[in-house]
Amino acid sequence: MPVLLKEHAAIWQGRPSYFYADSASSAGKYLNAIAEAGFSRWSVSYNKWTGVLDKLAQELPENQWSEVQENNSVIEQYAWVKHMPGENDQARLFATVRRKAKDELLWRYYYTVCETGQNRSPQAVFERHALKGAMEQGFSQVLNDMDLHHPPCLELLANQAFYAIGILAYNLLTAFKILKLGDTEQGWQVRTIIRQMLTLPVKVSRHARTSTATICIPAGWLRWWRIFVDHCLPKRKPGRPSQEEISSGTG
């Protein structure tokens, strides 16, 4: 990861950015690299080596904790804990939450390490870090819907082109959904668009130098396809286009 951060730093330099990572990136050398990478904000799940953090959190006075909140019969409070884990070049700031059910005696503690020097609450850090799950789900949809799990080639450049084309197709289909489909279809994933609108049976017939493609469309989508053809497909008169139309690109 440190090598990748250095190679791609130009992508986020000089603009707002947020870096999310799970606990696999919570070792000191990774936290050092993330802190030095120039992100506006960053957060990393921290569920390893929590013994010292648990002790520090338990020793916090009550006035350091936020007001008690209740969420689905679980009460929780938030606070800041500062600690310098091993291999870190400076002390790190840990957003801390303690939770327990109403009938439980002991608290359970959870931590997210983040950048220092920003004006926000530890609860806001946890809420923002929870967006990581939505991002991961989005990546999962790209991989699953576009079948990008397995690179098809042995050449690195060929695979890069393969993934670039796949992401372009995903973005185009997503834009198509937002701009052209109705409100009831806005919840569709790309795989649904492909199944409903791209994977369509077509019958091709040829007669007297003319080829005709007949698309088999579900009856419920016939009106939508008529509107789409009227609005989006080029129009020209029957027969061979004139030389003027060919020159102007309208034929």
C-alpha angles and dihedrals in degrees: 000000000000089000092050092048091054094045095051102034092114090069094069104021113119096011137081111279141167125199121203125190137168127232093280086077096049097097115114097251091054094047089051091052093047093048091051096045095087102245118160088227136354140180135190129193109243116198099136128085091011098149095101092041092053090053093048092047093049090052094053113114116245093249089064091064124082122245116288114269128191123218120174093335091312119113120210142179133193133217144155123255123187119205139150110224122200119291092017118128093214142010115287130217116236123197103215133196128183120201138181138160117253092254095046125100103203131056124235115218129213130184141201118184115214145164120294129232099045124123105234140104127261088241090057089053091055092046092050093045090053087068087073088079091056090049091051090049089052092052089047090054091052092051095044101038094046095036092236098146096105123044108229099212140057092222118087095214092050091052091049089055090047092054093043091054091046093053091046090052091048092051093047093050091047090050089047090054093050096044103035111024127079130252093266091057097049090094092059120117119223091257089061092051090051092049096044102038112016105035094066126145112245129193115206119200129180127206132159096348090313125115119200125193115201113198117207106221127183111255092239091059098046095099092048092051092050090053091046093051092047094050105033111029120082116253128220136152121268117273135038114332117249122250089251091055091048091050093049093044094237097111 
